[in-house]
Amino acid sequence: MLVKHGVRRAVVCPGSRNAPIVHNLNECPDIACYAVTDERSAAFFALGMVQATGEKVAVCVTSGTALLNVMPAVAEAFYQQRPLVVISADRPQQWIDQLDGQTLPQPDALGRFVSKAVSLPDSCDGERRWYCNRLVNEALLEEHFPVHINVPMAEPLFGFTTPELLDERKVERIGADIAPAVLSHVTRMFMLSHRPMLIAGQPMNPNLDEAVALVDGDERYVPDFVLYIGGSIVSKRVKRFLRKARETWTVNATGEVNDTFMNLTHVIQGDGRLVADHIRFMLETEPHPFVQLWDELLGKVRGKADGFQPPFSQMAVVKRFEEQVSQQGFADAAFHYANSTPIRLANIFSRHDVLCNRGVNGIEGSLSTAAGYAAATDDLVFCVIGDLSFFYDQNALWNQNLRGNLRILMLNNGGGGIFSTLPGLSESAASRQFISAAHHTTAEGICRQNDVTYLSASSMQDFEAALPTLLYIDAQRPVLLEVFTQSEADDLAFRQYHLALKDILEQQ
C-alpha cells in the first residue's frame, strides 16, 4: 500500500512490537530503509527527506512512548504541510491500561497535529482485511499531512513465514473538479466496459431492490464496472449485489473514500449530477447492451408495481398517494419520506425525487427536517412518516414557524412495521412489545394542541375521501392525515407484491 501511494523511503526505529513492519519494509525492494535509534531525531530526519524530495516519507516506531517522541517533528510537518507518514506498532486493545509494558492509548496520541489518524484492527481476516485496506487508503489519500497509521499486533510477532506480501487494492483520487478531460475519461471507461452500471444514491433508485432480488445469482446481470454517484442506498440487498462487481468509481463533492461496495478503485471529486447527465446523453446516442438489459428488467418491475393492487395497507395508501401526486402535477412540491417502511415504499412507487435522512438512518428528526424545509419555501412540502418516527419527533409540530404548506401523511399500524420483515425476529418473545414498540397511540391530541388540521382514515374508502383535503386544502396551518392499518395486512401486502414479481422471470 505504501509503495502504491508513492512511499519510497522509510526511517525505521528499533523495537520488538514494530519488528514485523520493519522486516517487511526492509524486504520490500521498492522502499529504502534508514535506521535511526532516537525516535525524536528519526522523525525530524524523515522530515528532512520530505523537504528534499517532496515525496511521502514514512517513519516507523514501536509501541508506547516511542510514538510520543515523534510529536515535535509531526507538529513541524503539520505547519509545513509536509507528507510525513507516521506508522506506529501497538499492543492489542485489550492490553491497554493493564500495566502491561509499553502500552498507552495510541490511536489519537498525536492529536490535532495529524490530518488523518487511523487504527487498524488487530487481525486481518475476512471483512477486517477490507477494513484495513480502506483505512490505509484513506490515510494515504489525505490531501493534508502528516498522517498517522496505528497498527495493533498480537503475539507471536516473529514468524516471518509469508513468502511475499499480498497485492492490495489502491484507491486513487482524480482531480478536485471535473474538468472536460476527467469527464471524457470517466465516460470512456463506462462506455467501454462490458457490463457498466450507473448507480445514484439518495434521492432513490426506483424498484432496484426488487429487480436485484429477481436476478441475484444470474451472472448476466452482475456489473463489472459501477459508477456510483454518491448518496445513501436504502437496500442491503442492492449493496450486497454490487459488491460482486470488479470495481467501482465514485463521484462525490468532497473526494472522500466511501467504499460502500467494498471494491472502490477511484474517487472523483466533483458534481455527480454532471457526470450522470453526460453518461445519459452518451447512452441516448450510443445505447449499451448491458444498460438496455437492465432497463428492460426495471421497466417490467415498474410495470408490475404500477399494476399491483394491494389490499388496504400502508402499501396501498402510499401507492394511491403517489398516483395522485403524479397525475395532478405537483411538480414544485417537495417530498420527504421518513426512514424504515416509508422510504422502502417510496422506492417502489415514487417516480420523482425523494428526500430522506439516510445519512445515519435514524428515525429521529424526519418530521422536523420536513418542517424546516417547509419554513424555507412557499411550495407544498409532503412528509410521509410512520407512527414511531412521528411520535418520537412530535415536537416538530410545537413550532411557531409552521404554515399551511406542510402536509403530513402518517402511517399508523401500532408499532415498528419494519421489524416484522427481519428473518427470525418473530421468534423472540420480546419482538412485539419491546422491539417493535407496540402501542395504541394516535396523533389526534398532538395535532389539536399544536393547531394542526387533523384527518383520519381506517379504510381505503376513508382514505380516498380524506386525500383530496390533504392535497388541495387552502390552509394556514399544517394538515395531517393519519391512516390506521393492521400490521398483519401490511406484511401480507409486501408478500403478495413480491410473489407477483416472480411472474417476470417466468415470462422471460
C-alpha positions as a printed Julia matrix, in Angstrom:
508×3 Matrix{Float64}:
   0.0     0.0     0.0
   2.83    2.4     0.82
   4.53    1.66   -2.49
   1.34    2.12   -4.49
   0.84    5.51   -2.84
   4.34    6.68   -3.67
   6.33    5.99   -0.48
   9.93    5.14   -1.42
  11.78    5.86    1.85
  11.17    4.7     5.42
  13.01    5.75    8.55
  12.85    2.82   10.98
  13.44    2.81   14.74
  14.34   -0.22   16.87
  11.75   -2.2    18.81
  10.12   -5.59   19.09
   6.46   -4.7    18.51
   7.24   -2.97   15.21
   9.7    -5.69   14.11
   7.25   -7.32   11.63
   6.65   -3.93    9.98
  10.36   -3.12    9.83
  11.05   -6.6     8.43
   8.53   -6.09    5.61
   9.8    -2.58    4.83
  13.31   -3.97    4.55
  12.18   -6.89    2.37
  10.3    -4.58    0.0
  12.57   -3.81   -2.98
  10.78   -0.53   -3.7
  11.46    1.05   -0.28
  14.83    2.15    1.05
  15.17    1.88    4.84
  17.18    4.21    7.09
  17.86    3.12   10.69
  17.73    5.85   13.36
  17.61    4.89   17.03
  16.18    8.04   18.65
  12.53    8.46   17.61
  12.57   12.24   18.04
  15.57   12.56   15.77
  14.2     9.89   13.39
  11.03   11.85   12.75
  12.97   15.04   12.01
  15.33   13.01    9.82
  12.29   11.83    7.84
  11.02   15.41    7.64
  14.3    16.46    6.06
  13.88   13.76    3.42
  10.39   15.03    2.69
  11.72   18.55    2.26
  14.44   17.34   -0.12
  12.26   15.09   -2.31
   8.72   16.47   -1.99
   7.58   12.85   -1.64
   5.87   10.97    1.18
   8.33    9.51    3.7
   7.39    7.03    6.44
   8.77    6.87    9.95
   8.12    3.6    11.79
   8.25    3.34   15.58
   7.44    0.72   18.19
   4.69    0.95   20.82
   4.44    3.07   23.95
   6.32    6.33   24.5
   8.24    5.75   21.25
   5.24    7.23   19.46
   5.11   10.3    21.72
   8.7    11.14   20.83
   7.79   11.88   17.19
   5.4    14.66   18.25
   7.78   17.63   17.77
   8.56   16.66   14.18
   4.92   15.85   13.49
   3.89   19.31   14.72
   6.51   20.91   12.49
   5.37   18.82    9.49
   1.78   19.84   10.21
   2.52   23.54    9.93
   4.74   22.98    6.9
   2.09   20.7     5.35
   4.7    18.06    4.58
   3.7    14.48    3.65
   5.12   12.69    6.69
   3.58    9.26    7.34
   3.88    8.02   10.93
   3.49    4.25   11.35
   3.3     3.01   14.94
   3.11   -0.55   16.16
   0.72   -1.07   19.06
  -0.32   -3.67   21.6
  -3.78   -5.25   21.24
  -6.58   -3.05   22.59
  -7.41   -5.4    25.45
  -3.96   -4.83   27.0
  -4.07   -1.05   27.08
  -4.1     0.41   30.64
  -3.5    -3.04   32.15
   0.02   -2.35   33.49
   1.49   -4.27   30.58
   4.8    -2.99   29.25
   4.99   -0.23   26.63
   1.24    0.39   26.48
  -0.69    3.62   26.26
  -3.68    4.77   24.17
  -2.04    5.36   20.77
  -4.78    5.92   18.15
  -5.18    9.66   18.86
  -1.9    10.29   20.61
  -0.75   12.84   18.0
  -3.92   14.87   18.38
  -4.65   17.76   16.04
  -1.16   17.69   14.54
  -2.16   14.94   12.13
  -4.8    15.47    9.46
  -5.81   11.82    9.49
  -5.31    9.12   12.12
  -6.42    5.53   11.61
  -6.01    2.49   13.83
  -6.21   -0.89   12.13
  -7.97   -3.91   13.63
  -5.51   -6.3    15.25
  -6.33   -9.13   12.86
  -6.7    -9.15    9.12
  -9.09  -11.88    8.04
 -12.32  -11.65    6.06
 -14.09   -8.32    6.2
 -11.45   -6.91    8.53
  -8.89   -7.17    5.74
 -11.1    -4.95    3.57
 -11.37   -2.59    6.55
  -7.57   -2.45    6.9
  -7.23   -1.74    3.2
  -9.82    1.01    3.31
  -8.29    2.71    6.34
  -4.79    2.77    4.87
  -6.16    4.1     1.56
  -7.99    6.84    3.44
  -4.85    7.84    5.31
  -2.56    7.85    2.29
  -5.09    9.7     0.13
  -5.32   12.52    2.68
  -4.6    15.79    0.93
  -3.22   17.45    4.06
  -0.39   15.94    6.05
   1.03   14.48    8.22
  -0.98   11.29    8.83
  -0.79    8.52   11.43
  -1.36    4.8    10.87
  -1.52    2.79   14.1
  -1.04   -0.98   13.77
  -2.01   -3.14   16.78
  -0.42   -6.59   16.65
  -0.81   -9.64   18.84
   1.92  -12.16   19.55
   3.6   -14.19   18.13
   5.39  -11.47   16.19
   8.42  -13.13   14.65
   7.25  -15.91   12.33
   8.39  -14.32    9.04
   6.95  -17.29    7.1
   4.89  -15.48    4.46
   6.87  -15.76    1.18
   5.71  -12.42   -0.23
   3.37   -9.56    0.52
  -0.09   -9.92   -0.95
  -1.26   -7.44   -3.55
  -3.53   -4.71   -2.2
  -6.16   -2.57   -3.84
  -5.18    1.05   -4.27
  -7.84    3.77   -4.31
  -6.97    6.76   -6.47
  -8.4    10.26   -6.29
  -8.95   12.13   -9.55
  -8.95   15.9    -9.54
 -10.57   18.5    -7.34
 -13.04   19.34  -10.06
 -14.5    17.57  -13.07
 -12.55   19.05  -15.95
 -13.52   18.09  -19.52
 -10.63   15.61  -19.7
 -11.8    13.87  -16.5
 -15.39   13.75  -17.71
 -14.24   12.28  -21.01
 -12.11    9.67  -19.23
 -14.9     8.54  -16.91
 -17.39    8.36  -19.76
 -14.97    6.36  -21.87
 -14.4     3.88  -19.02
 -18.15    3.48  -18.65
 -18.94    3.02  -22.34
 -16.04    0.61  -22.98
 -16.91   -1.67  -20.05
 -18.71   -4.9   -20.89
 -21.21   -4.53  -18.05
 -21.34   -0.96  -16.73
 -23.91    0.27  -14.24
 -24.7     3.83  -13.18
 -25.97    3.95   -9.59
 -27.26    7.06   -7.86
 -27.78    7.06   -4.12
 -30.3     9.34   -2.47
 -32.78   10.5    -3.57
 -33.59    6.98   -4.77
 -33.25    4.05   -7.17
 -36.86    3.16   -8.04
 -37.58   -0.59   -7.97
 -33.9    -1.55   -8.0
 -34.23   -3.68   -4.87
 -36.97   -5.81   -6.37
 -35.07   -6.17   -9.64
 -31.94   -7.32   -7.84
 -33.98   -9.82   -5.82
 -35.2   -11.35   -9.09
 -31.8   -11.74  -10.78
 -29.44  -12.25   -7.82
 -27.41  -15.3    -8.8
 -27.73  -14.67  -12.53
 -24.26  -13.65  -13.72
 -25.68  -11.95  -16.8
 -26.84   -9.06  -14.6
 -23.71   -8.62  -12.47
 -21.84   -5.42  -13.45
 -18.09   -5.3   -13.91
 -17.86   -1.5   -13.64
 -20.02    0.56  -11.27
 -20.17    4.33  -11.48
 -21.58    5.44   -8.13
 -22.92    8.98   -7.87
 -22.74    9.07   -4.08
 -25.58    9.29   -1.59
 -27.04    6.57    0.62
 -28.66    3.42   -0.73
 -31.54    2.02    1.29
 -31.41   -1.62    0.24
 -28.94   -4.03    1.86
 -29.69   -6.45   -0.97
 -28.57   -3.93   -3.59
 -25.36   -3.21   -1.71
 -24.53   -6.91   -1.38
 -25.21   -7.39   -5.1
 -22.97   -4.51   -6.18
 -20.12   -5.91   -4.08
 -19.83   -8.6    -6.75
 -18.63   -6.03   -9.29
 -14.96   -5.92  -10.22
 -14.53   -2.22   -9.46
 -16.4     0.94   -8.51
 -15.65    4.56   -9.33
 -17.46    7.05   -7.12
 -18.17   10.74   -7.64
 -18.78   12.96   -4.63
 -18.3    16.6    -3.71
 -15.68   16.03   -1.03
 -13.48   13.35   -2.59
 -13.98   11.09    0.42
 -13.37    7.35    0.3
 -16.92    5.95    0.57
 -16.26    2.28   -0.16
 -19.86    1.14    0.17
 -19.46   -1.78   -2.24
 -16.01   -2.85   -0.96
 -14.46   -2.63   -4.43
 -13.7     1.08   -4.81
 -10.73    1.94   -7.04
 -11.26    5.61   -7.96
 -12.72    8.66   -6.21
 -13.63   11.65   -8.36
 -14.2    14.91   -6.54
 -16.96   16.89   -8.2
 -20.64   17.12   -9.07
 -22.06   13.66   -9.67
 -25.08   15.06  -11.49
 -22.79   16.45  -14.18
 -21.25   13.03  -14.73
 -24.63   11.26  -14.68
 -26.14   13.69  -17.19
 -23.2    13.2   -19.54
 -23.43    9.4   -19.27
 -27.17    9.52  -20.01
 -26.54   11.74  -23.04
 -23.97    9.26  -24.36
 -26.34    6.35  -23.82
 -29.02    8.13  -25.86
 -26.67    8.43  -28.82
 -24.88    5.11  -28.28
 -27.05    2.55  -26.42
 -25.15   -0.03  -24.38
 -26.49   -3.63  -24.43
 -25.92   -4.21  -20.7
 -27.69   -0.97  -19.78
 -30.53   -1.96  -22.1
 -30.74   -5.36  -20.37
 -31.22   -3.63  -17.03
 -33.6    -1.02  -18.43
 -35.81   -3.79  -19.75
 -35.82   -5.57  -16.39
 -36.52   -2.38  -14.44
 -39.29   -1.47  -16.87
 -41.01   -4.79  -16.19
 -40.67   -4.36  -12.42
 -42.08   -0.84  -12.59
 -44.95   -2.12  -14.71
 -45.72   -4.73  -12.05
 -45.54   -2.12   -9.3
 -47.85    0.23  -11.18
 -50.35   -2.54  -11.89
 -50.29   -4.2    -8.48
 -53.4    -3.6    -6.38
 -52.57   -4.33   -2.75
 -55.25   -4.79   -0.1
 -55.82   -1.9     2.3
 -52.44   -1.4     3.91
 -49.61    1.07    4.14
 -48.5    -0.11    0.71
 -51.93    0.62   -0.78
 -52.01    4.06    0.85
 -48.57    5.14   -0.43
 -49.3     3.75   -3.89
 -52.53    5.74   -4.12
 -50.86    8.87   -2.73
 -48.08    8.64   -5.3
 -50.56    8.05   -8.13
 -52.42   11.21   -7.16
 -49.39   13.48   -6.84
 -48.03   12.16  -10.14
 -51.28   12.63  -12.04
 -52.21   16.02  -10.61
 -48.94   17.79  -11.35
 -47.26   18.61   -8.05
 -44.07   19.42   -9.93
 -42.94   22.1    -7.48
 -43.72   20.13   -4.34
 -41.07   18.52   -2.15
 -41.47   15.0    -0.8
 -39.89   13.88    2.46
 -40.1    10.23    3.44
 -39.14    9.02    6.91
 -36.86    6.05    7.46
 -37.79    2.37    7.65
 -41.01    1.32    5.88
 -41.96    4.69    4.3
 -38.72    5.09    2.33
 -38.92    1.49    1.14
 -42.43    2.13   -0.14
 -41.14    5.27   -1.86
 -38.54    3.17   -3.64
 -41.35    1.04   -5.05
 -43.93    3.63   -6.07
 -42.36    7.1    -6.29
 -41.4     8.43   -9.71
 -39.87   11.71   -8.52
 -37.05   12.89   -6.27
 -37.45   11.96   -2.63
 -35.69   13.41    0.42
 -34.86   11.13    3.34
 -32.44   11.33    6.26
 -30.32    8.36    5.19
 -27.01    9.73    6.41
 -27.19    7.68    9.59
 -30.71    6.29    9.06
 -32.17    7.31   12.4
 -35.92    7.75   12.89
 -35.49   10.95   14.88
 -35.91   14.29   13.15
 -37.7    13.2     9.97
 -40.7    15.43   10.68
 -38.55   18.31   11.95
 -36.5    18.2     8.75
 -39.63   18.4     6.61
 -40.92   21.24    8.81
 -37.71   23.18    8.35
 -37.88   22.65    4.61
 -41.47   23.93    4.57
 -40.49   27.02    6.54
 -37.91   27.92    3.9
 -40.22   27.64    0.87
 -43.71   28.61   -0.22
 -44.18   25.36   -2.15
 -46.06   22.38   -0.74
 -43.96   20.0     1.34
 -45.27   16.48    1.93
 -43.94   14.24    4.69
 -44.81   10.53    4.66
 -43.95    9.13    8.07
 -44.53    6.07   10.24
 -46.01    6.12   13.71
 -42.85    5.59   15.76
 -40.96    8.22   13.78
 -43.85   10.65   14.21
 -44.29   10.2    17.95
 -40.54   10.33   18.5
 -40.41   13.68   16.7
 -43.8    15.1    17.71
 -42.19   18.3    18.99
 -41.62   19.21   15.34
 -45.23   20.47   15.44
 -44.56   22.56   18.55
 -43.1    25.26   16.33
 -44.44   28.76   15.71
 -42.84   28.89   12.24
 -45.14   26.3    10.64
 -47.56   27.21    7.89
 -50.16   25.52    5.75
 -47.71   24.28    3.11
 -46.65   21.38    5.38
 -48.78   18.26    4.7
 -48.2    15.05    6.66
 -49.31   11.55    5.7
 -48.9     9.44    8.83
 -48.95    5.64    8.63
 -50.01    4.13   11.95
 -50.03    0.35   12.34
 -49.37    0.35   16.08
 -45.61   -0.27   16.08
 -42.39   -0.51   14.1
 -43.54   -2.33   10.99
 -40.06   -2.74    9.55
 -39.14   -5.18   12.31
 -41.68   -7.75   11.15
 -39.71   -8.16    7.92
 -36.49   -9.23    9.66
 -35.98  -13.02    9.44
 -36.04  -14.78   12.79
 -37.01  -11.78   14.91
 -40.58  -13.01   15.32
 -39.2   -15.99   17.28
 -38.36  -13.66   20.16
 -40.99  -13.2    22.88
 -39.82   -9.58   23.1
 -40.47   -8.88   19.43
 -43.87   -7.2    19.51
 -43.85   -5.36   22.82
 -40.25   -4.33   23.24
 -38.55   -4.39   19.82
 -41.44   -3.23   17.64
 -42.7    -0.96   20.47
 -46.36   -1.86   20.07
 -48.76    0.92   21.1
 -52.32    2.27   20.79
 -51.49    5.96   20.4
 -52.92    8.37   17.84
 -51.8    11.78   16.62
 -55.15   13.49   17.16
 -54.36   15.08   20.52
 -50.93   16.2    19.37
 -52.49   17.9    16.35
 -55.13   19.66   18.43
 -52.64   21.08   20.9
 -50.49   22.4    18.04
 -53.3    23.81   15.86
 -52.74   21.25   13.08
 -55.71   20.19   10.96
 -56.34   16.52   11.74
 -57.84   13.92    9.39
 -58.04   10.17    9.84
 -58.8     7.06    7.82
 -59.29    3.42    8.76
 -60.23    2.04    5.35
 -59.41    2.66    1.71
 -62.76    4.4     1.31
 -61.95    6.73    4.21
 -58.53    7.43    2.75
 -59.88    8.24   -0.71
 -62.32   10.68    0.89
 -59.67   12.42    3.0
 -56.82   12.53    0.47
 -58.14   15.5    -1.57
 -58.21   17.61    1.6
 -54.59   16.72    2.36
 -53.58   17.61   -1.2
 -55.66   20.64   -2.06
 -56.99   22.41    1.03
 -56.05   26.09    1.32
 -54.74   26.08    4.88
 -52.9    28.5     7.14
 -51.57   25.73    9.38
 -50.17   22.21    8.68
 -52.52   19.37    7.74
 -52.09   15.77    8.93
 -53.86   12.67    7.65
 -53.41    9.66    9.95
 -54.12    6.3     8.31
 -54.68    3.33   10.61
 -53.72   -0.09    9.23
 -53.09   -3.54   10.68
 -49.51   -4.8    10.75
 -50.68   -8.2     9.52
 -52.26   -6.6     6.45
 -49.1    -4.57    5.84
 -46.99   -7.75    5.92
 -49.44   -9.55    3.63
 -49.28   -6.76    1.05
 -45.48   -7.0     0.86
 -45.63  -10.78    0.46
 -48.24  -10.58   -2.27
 -46.27   -7.91   -4.1
 -43.05   -9.93   -4.16
 -44.99  -13.03   -5.19
 -46.44  -11.09   -8.12
 -42.93  -10.1    -9.2
 -41.97  -13.72   -9.76
 -44.14  -13.71  -12.9
 -41.49  -11.54  -14.54
 -38.92  -14.36  -14.51
 -41.46  -16.88  -15.74
 -42.25  -14.65  -18.7
 -38.6   -14.24  -19.72
